[in-house]
Amino acid sequence: MLCDYSIKNLEISLDLVEKYKREKGLNFGVYPICLEEEIWPLKPESLDLVVSSLSLHWTNDVQVALVRILDSLVPDGALVGILNKKKFLY
C-alpha cells in the first residue's frame, strides 16, 4: 500500500516503485491510497510496516496520527519514521 495526501505525489511514487520492480525483477502489488494522517481509514492490525518520511510533522495532531498508525500495525509490525525536529524547536 502506498499512501500520500497528494495524488500527484502518489503517481510519482508509484512510477518509481514500478520502475524499481521491473529493474529488480520483483513481483508484488502496490495499492495507492490518497489519504491524510488525521483521517485513517485502515483497519486495526492490517499493516506489517508503515514508513513515513518527513510527513508526520505536518499533521495537526501528531499523537492522534501515531496512535492510529500504531493501532493498524500487526503485533510485530514496525513503524519507521523521520520527523523534522526544527518544526518543534522554538
N, C-alpha and C positions, 0 to 999 in steps of 0.2 A: 504494500500500500504506500502510495506517495501522496503526502498531504501538503497543501500550501493554501494561503488565503488569496493568492493571485493566480488566475487562470493562465496568464502569460508565463509566470514562473513555473507552473506545473507543466506546460507544454515544453519549455526549455529543458527542464529536469528530465522529463520523460524521454525526450530525444537523446539526451546524454546517456541515460540508463540503457536505452535500446541500442545505441551505438556500442557501448561497453559490452553488452551481452553478445552482440554479433562478433566483436573482436575476440572475445574470450571463449566463444562457443558455448555460452551458458543458456540454459532454458528454464526460466522461472517467470511467473506472472507478476506484473506490476499494475496496480489499480490506482489511478489518480483520483483524489478526492479534494475538492475545494472546500476548505473549512477554516474557521478561526478557532484558536485555542479556547476561547471563552464558550464557544458552542461546540460541545464534544459529543457527537452522535454515536460513538463507538461503544460496543457492549463491554461490560466488565470481563476481565480475563480473556480478551480476544486477540491480544498482540503479544508477540515474543520480544520485540525490540522496538523502541522509539528513539529516533535520533533527531535532535533539534540543534541546529547550528545558527546561532545569533538571531533567534526569533522570539524566544520566550520572554526576553526582557521588554518586548514591545506590548505584551498583554496588559490589560487593565488591572488584573488581579493574578499575579504570578502564583500565589499559593493555591488558589482555586484551580488554575490550569494544571499545576503539578499534581494535585490530588486526583483530578480527573484522568490524567495520563497514567499515574501510578495504579489507579483502580482498573484501568483497561489492560494492564500487563498481567500475564500469567504469573503464577507464584515465583518461578525462576527467571522471569523476564528482566530486561535491562533497559534503563534509560540513560542515553548518552547525550549530554547537552553542553552547550557553550553559552555562557551569558556574557554580556558586555558590562563589566564591572564599572566602567566610567559613568554609566547612566545612574548608578546607585550612589555615587560619590557626590557630596555636596560641598 
